[in-house]
């Protein structure tokens, strides 16, 4: 079932099993607001079982590029195109959000971004590999984020 993320009325729908559900919902709403404002795109997510192809693609990039395996259970995924960018998101039970920005032309930007919900610890698999910068958000509180550039073709 597709869920249209409302950034005006933040809801934990689909994220209830997360110990930081409220913060993760705020993080998801923050992404929805960004894409609405920048691209007039409606941000939609599907439950992990319906977004398996997207989750597999994101996990393949993580494994191939950085030998990373995320320990937490995926709850939701989103996959869409805006302008010349293929975007994919996975929201995890521990409060982690991973996005892949993949330019469709060979000269464009390609990167993986990590965002940590307010109140969660840095996952063990990321702690020693990435430094996280802090950013304030009205919807999500304090977001900690990091990224890496994708070198391969996916």
KOLTI-229066 format. One record per atom (N, C-alpha, C): residue number from 1; atom name; x, y, z. Coordinates in steps of 0.1 Angstrom, whole numbers, plus 5000, padded with zeros to 4 digits. Layout:
// KOLTI-229066
<r n="NUM" atom="CA" x="X" y="Y" z="Z"/>
...
END
This chain:
// KOLTI-229066
<r n="1" atom="N" x="5008" y="4988" z="5000"/>
<r n="1" atom="CA" x="5000" y="5000" z="5000"/>
<r n="1" atom="C" x="5009" y="5013" z="5000"/>
<r n="2" atom="N" x="5006" y="5022" z="4991"/>
<r n="2" atom="CA" x="5014" y="5034" z="4990"/>
<r n="2" atom="C" x="5009" y="5044" z="5000"/>
<r n="3" atom="N" x="5019" y="5050" z="5007"/>
<r n="3" atom="CA" x="5015" y="5061" z="5017"/>
<r n="3" atom="C" x="5021" y="5074" z="5012"/>
<r n="4" atom="N" x="5013" y="5084" z="5011"/>
<r n="4" atom="CA" x="5017" y="5097" z="5007"/>
<r n="4" atom="C" x="5021" y="5105" z="5019"/>
<r n="5" atom="N" x="5034" y="5109" z="5020"/>
<r n="5" atom="CA" x="5039" y="5115" z="5033"/>
<r n="5" atom="C" x="5034" y="5130" z="5033"/>
<r n="6" atom="N" x="5027" y="5133" z="5044"/>
<r n="6" atom="CA" x="5022" y="5146" z="5046"/>
<r n="6" atom="C" x="5031" y="5153" z="5056"/>
<r n="7" atom="N" x="5038" y="5164" z="5051"/>
<r n="7" atom="CA" x="5048" y="5171" z="5060"/>
<r n="7" atom="C" x="5041" y="5182" z="5068"/>
<r n="8" atom="N" x="5028" y="5184" z="5066"/>
<r n="8" atom="CA" x="5021" y="5194" z="5074"/>
<r n="8" atom="C" x="5015" y="5187" z="5087"/>
<r n="9" atom="N" x="5011" y="5175" z="5085"/>
<r n="9" atom="CA" x="5005" y="5167" z="5096"/>
<r n="9" atom="C" x="5014" y="5154" z="5097"/>
<r n="10" atom="N" x="5024" y="5155" z="5105"/>
<r n="10" atom="CA" x="5034" y="5144" z="5105"/>
<r n="10" atom="C" x="5028" y="5132" z="5112"/>
<r n="11" atom="N" x="5029" y="5120" z="5106"/>
<r n="11" atom="CA" x="5023" y="5108" z="5111"/>
<r n="11" atom="C" x="5034" y="5097" z="5112"/>
<r n="12" atom="N" x="5032" y="5088" z="5122"/>
<r n="12" atom="CA" x="5041" y="5077" z="5123"/>
<r n="12" atom="C" x="5036" y="5065" z="5115"/>
<r n="13" atom="N" x="5026" y="5066" z="5107"/>
<r n="13" atom="CA" x="5021" y="5055" z="5099"/>
<r n="13" atom="C" x="5032" y="5047" z="5092"/>
<r n="14" atom="N" x="5033" y="5034" z="5094"/>
<r n="14" atom="CA" x="5043" y="5026" z="5088"/>
<r n="14" atom="C" x="5056" y="5025" z="5096"/>
<r n="15" atom="N" x="5058" y="5034" z="5106"/>
<r n="15" atom="CA" x="5070" y="5035" z="5114"/>
<r n="15" atom="C" x="5068" y="5031" z="5129"/>
<r n="16" atom="N" x="5057" y="5026" z="5132"/>
<r n="16" atom="CA" x="5053" y="5024" z="5146"/>
<r n="16" atom="C" x="5062" y="5015" z="5154"/>
<r n="17" atom="N" x="5069" y="5006" z="5147"/>
<r n="17" atom="CA" x="5078" y="4996" z="5154"/>
<r n="17" atom="C" x="5091" y="5002" z="5158"/>
<r n="18" atom="N" x="5094" y="5014" z="5153"/>
<r n="18" atom="CA" x="5107" y="5020" z="5156"/>
<r n="18" atom="C" x="5107" y="5026" z="5170"/>
<r n="19" atom="N" x="5118" y="5024" z="5177"/>
<r n="19" atom="CA" x="5119" y="5031" z="5191"/>
<r n="19" atom="C" x="5119" y="5046" z="5190"/>
<r n="20" atom="N" x="5122" y="5051" z="5178"/>
<r n="20" atom="CA" x="5123" y="5066" z="5176"/>
<r n="20" atom="C" x="5113" y="5070" z="5165"/>
<r n="21" atom="N" x="5101" y="5064" z="5166"/>
<r n="21" atom="CA" x="5091" y="5065" z="5155"/>
<r n="21" atom="C" x="5087" y="5080" z="5153"/>
<r n="22" atom="N" x="5086" y="5088" z="5163"/>
<r n="22" atom="CA" x="5082" y="5102" z="5161"/>
<r n="22" atom="C" x="5093" y="5109" z="5154"/>
<r n="23" atom="N" x="5105" y="5107" z="5158"/>
<r n="23" atom="CA" x="5117" y="5114" z="5151"/>
<r n="23" atom="C" x="5118" y="5109" z="5137"/>
<r n="24" atom="N" x="5117" y="5096" z="5135"/>
<r n="24" atom="CA" x="5118" y="5091" z="5121"/>
<r n="24" atom="C" x="5107" y="5096" z="5112"/>
<r n="25" atom="N" x="5095" y="5098" z="5118"/>
<r n="25" atom="CA" x="5084" y="5103" z="5110"/>
<r n="25" atom="C" x="5087" y="5118" z="5107"/>
<r n="26" atom="N" x="5093" y="5125" z="5116"/>
<r n="26" atom="CA" x="5098" y="5139" z="5113"/>
<r n="26" atom="C" x="5108" y="5139" z="5102"/>
<r n="27" atom="N" x="5118" y="5130" z="5103"/>
<r n="27" atom="CA" x="5128" y="5129" z="5092"/>
<r n="27" atom="C" x="5122" y="5126" z="5079"/>
<r n="28" atom="N" x="5113" y="5117" z="5078"/>
<r n="28" atom="CA" x="5106" y="5114" z="5066"/>
<r n="28" atom="C" x="5098" y="5126" z="5061"/>
<r n="29" atom="N" x="5091" y="5133" z="5070"/>
<r n="29" atom="CA" x="5084" y="5145" z="5066"/>
<r n="29" atom="C" x="5093" y="5156" z="5061"/>
<r n="30" atom="N" x="5105" y="5157" z="5067"/>
<r n="30" atom="CA" x="5115" y="5167" z="5062"/>
<r n="30" atom="C" x="5119" y="5164" z="5048"/>
<r n="31" atom="N" x="5120" y="5151" z="5044"/>
<r n="31" atom="CA" x="5124" y="5148" z="5030"/>
<r n="31" atom="C" x="5112" y="5151" z="5021"/>
<r n="32" atom="N" x="5100" y="5148" z="5026"/>
<r n="32" atom="CA" x="5088" y="5151" z="5018"/>
<r n="32" atom="C" x="5087" y="5166" z="5015"/>
<r n="33" atom="N" x="5089" y="5174" z="5025"/>
<r n="33" atom="CA" x="5089" y="5189" z="5023"/>
<r n="33" atom="C" x="5099" y="5194" z="5013"/>
<r n="34" atom="N" x="5111" y="5188" z="5014"/>
<r n="34" atom="CA" x="5122" y="5192" z="5005"/>
<r n="34" atom="C" x="5118" y="5190" z="4991"/>
<r n="35" atom="N" x="5113" y="5177" z="4988"/>
<r n="35" atom="CA" x="5110" y="5174" z="4974"/>
<r n="35" atom="C" x="5097" y="5181" z="4969"/>
<r n="36" atom="N" x="5088" y="5185" z="4978"/>
<r n="36" atom="CA" x="5077" y="5193" z="4974"/>
<r n="36" atom="C" x="5081" y="5207" z="4971"/>
<r n="37" atom="N" x="5089" y="5213" z="4979"/>
<r n="37" atom="CA" x="5094" y="5227" z="4976"/>
<r n="37" atom="C" x="5103" y="5228" z="4964"/>
<r n="38" atom="N" x="5112" y="5219" z="4963"/>
<r n="38" atom="CA" x="5122" y="5220" z="4952"/>
<r n="38" atom="C" x="5117" y="5215" z="4939"/>
<r n="39" atom="N" x="5110" y="5204" z="4939"/>
<r n="39" atom="CA" x="5106" y="5197" z="4926"/>
<r n="39" atom="C" x="5091" y="5196" z="4924"/>
<r n="40" atom="N" x="5083" y="5201" z="4934"/>
<r n="40" atom="CA" x="5068" y="5199" z="4933"/>
<r n="40" atom="C" x="5064" y="5184" z="4932"/>
<r n="41" atom="N" x="5073" y="5176" z="4939"/>
<r n="41" atom="CA" x="5071" y="5161" z="4939"/>
<r n="41" atom="C" x="5064" y="5157" z="4952"/>
<r n="42" atom="N" x="5054" y="5148" z="4950"/>
<r n="42" atom="CA" x="5047" y="5142" z="4962"/>
<r n="42" atom="C" x="5055" y="5130" z="4966"/>
<r n="43" atom="N" x="5060" y="5130" z="4979"/>
<r n="43" atom="CA" x="5069" y="5120" z="4984"/>
<r n="43" atom="C" x="5060" y="5108" z="4989"/>
<r n="44" atom="N" x="5062" y="5096" z="4983"/>
<r n="44" atom="CA" x="5054" y="5085" z="4986"/>
<r n="44" atom="C" x="5063" y="5073" z="4991"/>
<r n="45" atom="N" x="5059" y="5066" z="5000"/>
<r n="45" atom="CA" x="5066" y="5054" z="5005"/>
<r n="45" atom="C" x="5058" y="5042" z="5004"/>
<r n="46" atom="N" x="5064" y="5030" z="5004"/>
<r n="46" atom="CA" x="5057" y="5017" z="5004"/>
<r n="46" atom="C" x="5063" y="5009" z="5015"/>
<r n="47" atom="N" x="5056" y="5000" z="5021"/>
<r n="47" atom="CA" x="5062" y="4991" z="5031"/>
<r n="47" atom="C" x="5073" y="4983" z="5025"/>
<r n="48" atom="N" x="5083" y="4979" z="5033"/>
<r n="48" atom="CA" x="5095" y="4972" z="5029"/>
<r n="48" atom="C" x="5092" y="4960" z="5020"/>
<r n="49" atom="N" x="5082" y="4952" z="5023"/>
<r n="49" atom="CA" x="5079" y="4941" z="5015"/>
<r n="49" atom="C" x="5075" y="4945" z="5000"/>
<r n="50" atom="N" x="5069" y="4956" z="4999"/>
<r n="50" atom="CA" x="5065" y="4961" z="4985"/>
<r n="50" atom="C" x="5076" y="4969" z="4978"/>
<r n="51" atom="N" x="5087" y="4972" z="4986"/>
<r n="51" atom="CA" x="5098" y="4980" z="4980"/>
<r n="51" atom="C" x="5111" y="4972" z="4980"/>
<r n="52" atom="N" x="5109" y="4959" z="4979"/>
<r n="52" atom="CA" x="5121" y="4950" z="4980"/>
<r n="52" atom="C" x="5131" y="4953" z="4969"/>
<r n="53" atom="N" x="5126" y="4956" z="4957"/>
<r n="53" atom="CA" x="5136" y="4958" z="4946"/>
<r n="53" atom="C" x="5144" y="4971" z="4949"/>
<r n="54" atom="N" x="5138" y="4981" z="4954"/>
<r n="54" atom="CA" x="5145" y="4994" z="4958"/>
<r n="54" atom="C" x="5155" y="4991" z="4969"/>
<r n="55" atom="N" x="5150" y="4984" z="4979"/>
<r n="55" atom="CA" x="5159" y="4981" z="4991"/>
<r n="55" atom="C" x="5171" y="4972" z="4986"/>
<r n="56" atom="N" x="5169" y="4963" z="4977"/>
<r n="56" atom="CA" x="5180" y="4954" z="4972"/>
<r n="56" atom="C" x="5190" y="4963" z="4964"/>
<r n="57" atom="N" x="5185" y="4972" z="4956"/>
<r n="57" atom="CA" x="5194" y="4981" z="4949"/>
<r n="57" atom="C" x="5202" y="4990" z="4958"/>
<r n="58" atom="N" x="5196" y="4996" z="4968"/>
<r n="58" atom="CA" x="5204" y="5004" z="4978"/>
<r n="58" atom="C" x="5214" y="4995" z="4985"/>
<r n="59" atom="N" x="5210" y="4983" z="4990"/>
<r n="59" atom="CA" x="5219" y="4974" z="4997"/>
<r n="59" atom="C" x="5230" y="4970" z="4988"/>
<r n="60" atom="N" x="5228" y="4967" z="4975"/>
<r n="60" atom="CA" x="5238" y="4963" z="4966"/>
<r n="60" atom="C" x="5249" y="4974" z="4965"/>
<r n="61" atom="N" x="5244" y="4987" z="4964"/>
<r n="61" atom="CA" x="5253" y="4998" z="4963"/>
<r n="61" atom="C" x="5262" y="4999" z="4975"/>
<r n="62" atom="N" x="5256" y="4998" z="4987"/>
<r n="62" atom="CA" x="5263" y="4998" z="5000"/>
<r n="62" atom="C" x="5273" y="4987" z="5001"/>
<r n="63" atom="N" x="5270" y="4975" z="4997"/>
<r n="63" atom="CA" x="5279" y="4964" z="4998"/>
<r n="63" atom="C" x="5290" y="4965" z="4988"/>
<r n="64" atom="N" x="5287" y="4969" z="4975"/>
<r n="64" atom="CA" x="5297" y="4970" z="4965"/>
<r n="64" atom="C" x="5307" y="4981" z="4967"/>
<r n="65" atom="N" x="5301" y="4993" z="4971"/>
<r n="65" atom="CA" x="5310" y="5005" z="4972"/>
<r n="65" atom="C" x="5318" y="5005" z="4985"/>
<r n="66" atom="N" x="5312" y="5001" z="4996"/>
<r n="66" atom="CA" x="5318" y="5003" z="5009"/>
<r n="66" atom="C" x="5318" y="4990" z="5018"/>
<r n="67" atom="N" x="5314" y="4979" z="5012"/>
<r n="67" atom="CA" x="5313" y="4967" z="5020"/>
<r n="67" atom="C" x="5304" y="4969" z="5033"/>
<r n="68" atom="N" x="5293" y="4976" z="5031"/>
<r n="68" atom="CA" x="5284" y="4979" z="5042"/>
<r n="68" atom="C" x="5272" y="4970" z="5042"/>
<r n="69" atom="N" x="5268" y="4965" z="5053"/>
<r n="69" atom="CA" x="5256" y="4958" z="5055"/>
<r n="69" atom="C" x="5249" y="4964" z="5067"/>
<r n="70" atom="N" x="5237" y="4969" z="5065"/>
<r n="70" atom="CA" x="5229" y="4975" z="5075"/>
<r n="70" atom="C" x="5222" y="4965" z="5084"/>
<r n="71" atom="N" x="5224" y="4965" z="5097"/>
<r n="71" atom="CA" x="5219" y="4955" z="5106"/>
<r n="71" atom="C" x="5204" y="4957" z="5108"/>
<r n="72" atom="N" x="5199" y="4969" z="5108"/>
<r n="72" atom="CA" x="5185" y="4972" z="5112"/>
<r n="72" atom="C" x="5175" y="4967" z="5101"/>
<r n="73" atom="N" x="5163" y="4965" z="5105"/>
<r n="73" atom="CA" x="5153" y="4960" z="5095"/>
<r n="73" atom="C" x="5147" y="4972" z="5088"/>
<r n="74" atom="N" x="5146" y="4971" z="5074"/>
<r n="74" atom="CA" x="5139" y="4982" z="5066"/>
<r n="74" atom="C" x="5124" y="4982" z="5069"/>
<r n="75" atom="N" x="5119" y="4994" z="5071"/>
<r n="75" atom="CA" x="5104" y="4995" z="5073"/>
<r n="75" atom="C" x="5097" y="5000" z="5060"/>
<r n="76" atom="N" x="5103" y="5009" z="5053"/>
<r n="76" atom="CA" x="5097" y="5015" z="5041"/>
<r n="76" atom="C" x="5108" y="5019" z="5031"/>
<r n="77" atom="N" x="5103" y="5020" z="5019"/>
<r n="77" atom="CA" x="5111" y="5024" z="5008"/>
<r n="77" atom="C" x="5104" y="5034" z="4998"/>
<r n="78" atom="N" x="5112" y="5042" z="4991"/>
<r n="78" atom="CA" x="5106" y="5051" z="4981"/>
<r n="78" atom="C" x="5116" y="5051" z="4969"/>
<r n="79" atom="N" x="5110" y="5052" z="4957"/>
<r n="79" atom="CA" x="5118" y="5052" z="4945"/>
<r n="79" atom="C" x="5111" y="5060" z="4935"/>
<r n="80" atom="N" x="5118" y="5071" z="4930"/>
<r n="80" atom="CA" x="5112" y="5080" z="4921"/>
<r n="80" atom="C" x="5123" y="5087" z="4913"/>
<r n="81" atom="N" x="5118" y="5095" z="4903"/>
<r n="81" atom="CA" x="5127" y="5103" z="4895"/>
<r n="81" atom="C" x="5122" y="5117" z="4895"/>
<r n="82" atom="N" x="5132" y="5126" z="4897"/>
<r n="82" atom="CA" x="5129" y="5141" z="4896"/>
<r n="82" atom="C" x="5140" y="5147" z="4887"/>
<r n="83" atom="N" x="5136" y="5155" z="4878"/>
<r n="83" atom="CA" x="5145" y="5160" z="4868"/>
<r n="83" atom="C" x="5153" y="5148" z="4862"/>
<r n="84" atom="N" x="5166" y="5149" z="4864"/>
<r n="84" atom="CA" x="5175" y="5139" z="4858"/>
<r n="84" atom="C" x="5181" y="5130" z="4869"/>
<r n="85" atom="N" x="5174" y="5129" z="4881"/>
<r n="85" atom="CA" x="5179" y="5122" z="4892"/>
<r n="85" atom="C" x="5170" y="5110" z="4895"/>
<r n="86" atom="N" x="5176" y="5098" z="4897"/>
<r n="86" atom="CA" x="5169" y="5087" z="4902"/>
<r n="86" atom="C" x="5171" y="5087" z="4917"/>
<r n="87" atom="N" x="5160" y="5088" z="4925"/>
<r n="87" atom="CA" x="5162" y="5089" z="4940"/>
<r n="87" atom="C" x="5156" y="5076" z="4946"/>
<r n="88" atom="N" x="5163" y="5071" z="4956"/>
<r n="88" atom="CA" x="5158" y="5059" z="4963"/>
<r n="88" atom="C" x="5160" y="5062" z="4978"/>
<r n="89" atom="N" x="5150" y="5058" z="4986"/>
<r n="89" atom="CA" x="5151" y="5060" z="5001"/>
<r n="89" atom="C" x="5147" y="5047" z="5007"/>
<r n="90" atom="N" x="5154" y="5044" z="5018"/>
<r n="90" atom="CA" x="5150" y="5033" z="5027"/>
<r n="90" atom="C" x="5150" y="5038" z="5041"/>
<r n="91" atom="N" x="5139" y="5036" z="5048"/>
<r n="91" atom="CA" x="5138" y="5040" z="5062"/>
<r n="91" atom="C" x="5138" y="5028" z="5071"/>
<r n="92" atom="N" x="5147" y="5028" z="5081"/>
<r n="92" atom="CA" x="5150" y="5016" z="5089"/>
<r n="92" atom="C" x="5144" y="5017" z="5103"/>
<r n="93" atom="N" x="5141" y="5006" z="5109"/>
<r n="93" atom="CA" x="5135" y="5005" z="5122"/>
<r n="93" atom="C" x="5143" y="5012" z="5133"/>
<r n="94" atom="N" x="5156" y="5012" z="5132"/>
<r n="94" atom="CA" x="5164" y="5019" z="5143"/>
<r n="94" atom="C" x="5164" y="5034" z="5141"/>
<r n="95" atom="N" x="5158" y="5040" z="5131"/>
<r n="95" atom="CA" x="5157" y="5054" z="5129"/>
<r n="95" atom="C" x="5166" y="5060" z="5118"/>
<r n="96" atom="N" x="5174" y="5051" z="5111"/>
<r n="96" atom="CA" x="5183" y="5055" z="5100"/>
<r n="96" atom="C" x="5175" y="5056" z="5087"/>
<r n="97" atom="N" x="5179" y="5066" z="5080"/>
<r n="97" atom="CA" x="5173" y="5068" z="5066"/>
<r n="97" atom="C" x="5185" y="5068" z="5057"/>
<r n="98" atom="N" x="5184" y="5061" z="5046"/>
<r n="98" atom="CA" x="5195" y="5060" z="5036"/>
<r n="98" atom="C" x="5188" y="5065" z="5023"/>
<r n="99" atom="N" x="5195" y="5074" z="5016"/>
<r n="99" atom="CA" x="5190" y="5078" z="5003"/>
<r n="99" atom="C" x="5201" y="5076" z="4993"/>
<r n="100" atom="N" x="5197" y="5073" z="4981"/>
<r n="100" atom="CA" x="5207" y="5072" z="4969"/>
<r n="100" atom="C" x="5202" y="5082" z="4959"/>
<r n="101" atom="N" x="5211" y="5092" z="4956"/>
<r n="101" atom="CA" x="5208" y="5101" z="4945"/>
<r n="101" atom="C" x="5217" y="5097" z="4934"/>
<r n="102" atom="N" x="5211" y="5093" z="4923"/>
<r n="102" atom="CA" x="5218" y="5087" z="4911"/>
<r n="102" atom="C" x="5214" y="5095" z="4898"/>
<r n="103" atom="N" x="5223" y="5103" z="4894"/>
<r n="103" atom="CA" x="5221" y="5111" z="4881"/>
<r n="103" atom="C" x="5220" y="5101" z="4870"/>
<r n="104" atom="N" x="5211" y="5103" z="4861"/>
<r n="104" atom="CA" x="5208" y="5094" z="4850"/>
<r n="104" atom="C" x="5219" y="5097" z="4838"/>
<r n="105" atom="N" x="5225" y="5108" z="4838"/>
<r n="105" atom="CA" x="5236" y="5110" z="4828"/>
<r n="105" atom="C" x="5249" y="5107" z="4835"/>
<r n="106" atom="N" x="5259" y="5103" z="4827"/>
<r n="106" atom="CA" x="5272" y="5099" z="4832"/>
<r n="106" atom="C" x="5280" y="5110" z="4839"/>
<r n="107" atom="N" x="5277" y="5122" z="4837"/>
<r n="107" atom="CA" x="5285" y="5133" z="4842"/>
<r n="107" atom="C" x="5278" y="5139" z="4855"/>
<r n="108" atom="N" x="5267" y="5134" z="4859"/>
<r n="108" atom="CA" x="5259" y="5139" z="4870"/>
<r n="108" atom="C" x="5264" y="5134" z="4884"/>
<r n="109" atom="N" x="5259" y="5139" z="4894"/>
<r n="109" atom="CA" x="5262" y="5135" z="4908"/>
<r n="109" atom="C" x="5256" y="5122" z="4912"/>
<r n="110" atom="N" x="5263" y="5114" z="4919"/>
<r n="110" atom="CA" x="5258" y="5101" z="4924"/>
<r n="110" atom="C" x="5264" y="5099" z="4938"/>
<r n="111" atom="N" x="5255" y="5098" z="4948"/>
<r n="111" atom="CA" x="5259" y="5097" z="4962"/>
<r n="111" atom="C" x="5249" y="5089" z="4970"/>
<r n="112" atom="N" x="5254" y="5084" z="4981"/>
<r n="112" atom="CA" x="5246" y="5078" z="4991"/>
<r n="112" atom="C" x="5246" y="5087" z="5004"/>
<r n="113" atom="N" x="5234" y="5090" z="5009"/>
<r n="113" atom="CA" x="5233" y="5098" z="5021"/>
<r n="113" atom="C" x="5228" y="5090" z="5032"/>
<r n="114" atom="N" x="5233" y="5093" z="5044"/>
<r n="114" atom="CA" x="5228" y="5087" z="5057"/>
<r n="114" atom="C" x="5223" y="5098" z="5065"/>
<r n="115" atom="N" x="5211" y="5096" z="5071"/>
<r n="115" atom="CA" x="5205" y="5105" z="5081"/>
<r n="115" atom="C" x="5201" y="5097" z="5093"/>
<r n="116" atom="N" x="5204" y="5103" z="5105"/>
<r n="116" atom="CA" x="5201" y="5096" z="5117"/>
<r n="116" atom="C" x="5190" y="5104" z="5124"/>
<r n="117" atom="N" x="5179" y="5097" z="5128"/>
<r n="117" atom="CA" x="5168" y="5104" z="5135"/>
<r n="117" atom="C" x="5173" y="5109" z="5149"/>
<r n="118" atom="N" x="5167" y="5120" z="5153"/>
<r n="118" atom="CA" x="5170" y="5125" z="5166"/>
<r n="118" atom="C" x="5167" y="5114" z="5177"/>
<r n="119" atom="N" x="5177" y="5113" z="5186"/>
<r n="119" atom="CA" x="5176" y="5103" z="5197"/>
<r n="119" atom="C" x="5182" y="5090" z="5194"/>
<r n="120" atom="N" x="5186" y="5087" z="5182"/>
<r n="120" atom="CA" x="5192" y="5073" z="5180"/>
<r n="120" atom="C" x="5207" y="5074" z="5180"/>
<r n="121" atom="N" x="5213" y="5063" z="5184"/>
<r n="121" atom="CA" x="5228" y="5061" z="5184"/>
<r n="121" atom="C" x="5232" y="5059" z="5169"/>
<r n="122" atom="N" x="5245" y="5063" z="5167"/>
<r n="122" atom="CA" x="5251" y="5060" z="5154"/>
<r n="122" atom="C" x="5252" y="5045" z="5153"/>
<r n="123" atom="N" x="5246" y="5038" z="5142"/>
<r n="123" atom="CA" x="5247" y="5024" z="5141"/>
<r n="123" atom="C" x="5262" y="5019" z="5140"/>
<r n="124" atom="N" x="5264" y="5008" z="5146"/>
<r n="124" atom="CA" x="5278" y="5003" z="5148"/>
<r n="124" atom="C" x="5285" y="5002" z="5134"/>
<r n="125" atom="N" x="5277" y="4998" z="5124"/>
<r n="125" atom="CA" x="5283" y="4996" z="5111"/>
<r n="125" atom="C" x="5287" y="5009" z="5104"/>
<r n="126" atom="N" x="5283" y="5020" z="5109"/>
<r n="126" atom="CA" x="5286" y="5033" z="5103"/>
<r n="126" atom="C" x="5296" y="5041" z="5112"/>
<r n="127" atom="N" x="5296" y="5038" z="5125"/>
<r n="127" atom="CA" x="5303" y="5046" z="5135"/>
<r n="127" atom="C" x="5317" y="5049" z="5132"/>
<r n="128" atom="N" x="5325" y="5039" z="5128"/>
<r n="128" atom="CA" x="5339" y="5040" z="5126"/>
<r n="128" atom="C" x="5342" y="5045" z="5112"/>
<r n="129" atom="N" x="5333" y="5045" z="5103"/>
<r n="129" atom="CA" x="5335" y="5049" z="5089"/>
<r n="129" atom="C" x="5331" y="5063" z="5085"/>
<r n="130" atom="N" x="5322" y="5069" z="5092"/>
<r n="130" atom="CA" x="5317" y="5082" z="5088"/>
<r n="130" atom="C" x="5316" y="5091" z="5099"/>
<r n="131" atom="N" x="5318" y="5104" z="5096"/>
<r n="131" atom="CA" x="5316" y="5115" z="5106"/>
<r n="131" atom="C" x="5303" y="5121" z="5102"/>
<r n="132" atom="N" x="5295" y="5125" z="5112"/>
<r n="132" atom="CA" x="5281" y="5130" z="5110"/>
<r n="132" atom="C" x="5281" y="5145" z="5114"/>
<r n="133" atom="N" x="5276" y="5153" z="5104"/>
<r n="133" atom="CA" x="5273" y="5167" z="5107"/>
<r n="133" atom="C" x="5259" y="5169" z="5112"/>
<r n="134" atom="N" x="5257" y="5179" z="5120"/>
<r n="134" atom="CA" x="5244" y="5182" z="5126"/>
<r n="134" atom="C" x="5237" y="5192" z="5118"/>
<r n="135" atom="N" x="5223" y="5191" z="5117"/>
<r n="135" atom="CA" x="5215" y="5201" z="5110"/>
<r n="135" atom="C" x="5202" y="5201" z="5118"/>
<r n="136" atom="N" x="5197" y="5213" z="5120"/>
<r n="136" atom="CA" x="5184" y="5215" z="5127"/>
<r n="136" atom="C" x="5172" y="5215" z="5117"/>
<r n="137" atom="N" x="5161" y="5209" z="5121"/>
<r n="137" atom="CA" x="5149" y="5208" z="5113"/>
<r n="137" atom="C" x="5137" y="5210" z="5122"/>
<r n="138" atom="N" x="5128" y="5219" z="5117"/>
<r n="138" atom="CA" x="5115" y="5221" z="5125"/>
<r n="138" atom="C" x="5107" y="5208" z="5126"/>
<r n="139" atom="N" x="5108" y="5199" z="5115"/>
<r n="139" atom="CA" x="5100" y="5187" z="5115"/>
<r n="139" atom="C" x="5108" y="5175" z="5122"/>
<r n="140" atom="N" x="5121" y="5175" z="5122"/>
<r n="140" atom="CA" x="5128" y="5163" z="5126"/>
<r n="140" atom="C" x="5137" y="5166" z="5138"/>
<r n="141" atom="N" x="5138" y="5178" z="5144"/>
<r n="141" atom="CA" x="5147" y="5181" z="5155"/>
<r n="141" atom="C" x="5161" y="5182" z="5149"/>
<r n="142" atom="N" x="5170" y="5175" z="5156"/>
<r n="142" atom="CA" x="5184" y="5176" z="5151"/>
<r n="142" atom="C" x="5186" y="5163" z="5142"/>
<r n="143" atom="N" x="5191" y="5166" z="5130"/>
<r n="143" atom="CA" x="5194" y="5155" z="5121"/>
<r n="143" atom="C" x="5209" y="5154" z="5120"/>
<r n="144" atom="N" x="5214" y="5142" z="5121"/>
<r n="144" atom="CA" x="5229" y="5140" z="5118"/>
<r n="144" atom="C" x="5230" y="5133" z="5105"/>
<r n="145" atom="N" x="5239" y="5138" z="5096"/>
<r n="145" atom="CA" x="5240" y="5133" z="5083"/>
<r n="145" atom="C" x="5254" y="5131" z="5078"/>
<r n="146" atom="N" x="5256" y="5122" z="5069"/>
<r n="146" atom="CA" x="5268" y="5119" z="5062"/>
<r n="146" atom="C" x="5266" y="5114" z="5049"/>
<r n="147" atom="N" x="5276" y="5112" z="5040"/>
<r n="147" atom="CA" x="5274" y="5107" z="5027"/>
<r n="147" atom="C" x="5287" y="5102" z="5021"/>
<r n="148" atom="N" x="5286" y="5095" z="5010"/>
<r n="148" atom="CA" x="5298" y="5091" z="5002"/>
<r n="148" atom="C" x="5294" y="5092" z="4987"/>
<r n="149" atom="N" x="5304" y="5094" z="4979"/>
<r n="149" atom="CA" x="5302" y="5095" z="4965"/>
<r n="149" atom="C" x="5302" y="5081" z="4959"/>
<r n="150" atom="N" x="5293" y="5078" z="4950"/>
<r n="150" atom="CA" x="5292" y="5065" z="4943"/>
<r n="150" atom="C" x="5302" y="5065" z="4931"/>
<r n="151" atom="N" x="5310" y="5055" z="4930"/>
<r n="151" atom="CA" x="5320" y="5055" z="4919"/>
<r n="151" atom="C" x="5316" y="5045" z="4908"/>
<r n="152" atom="N" x="5308" y="5035" z="4911"/>
<r n="152" atom="CA" x="5304" y="5025" z="4901"/>
<r n="152" atom="C" x="5292" y="5028" z="4894"/>
<r n="153" atom="N" x="5288" y="5019" z="4885"/>
<r n="153" atom="CA" x="5276" y="5021" z="4877"/>
<r n="153" atom="C" x="5265" y="5011" z="4882"/>
<r n="154" atom="N" x="5253" y="5016" z="4885"/>
<r n="154" atom="CA" x="5243" y="5008" z="4890"/>
<r n="154" atom="C" x="5230" y="5010" z="4882"/>
END
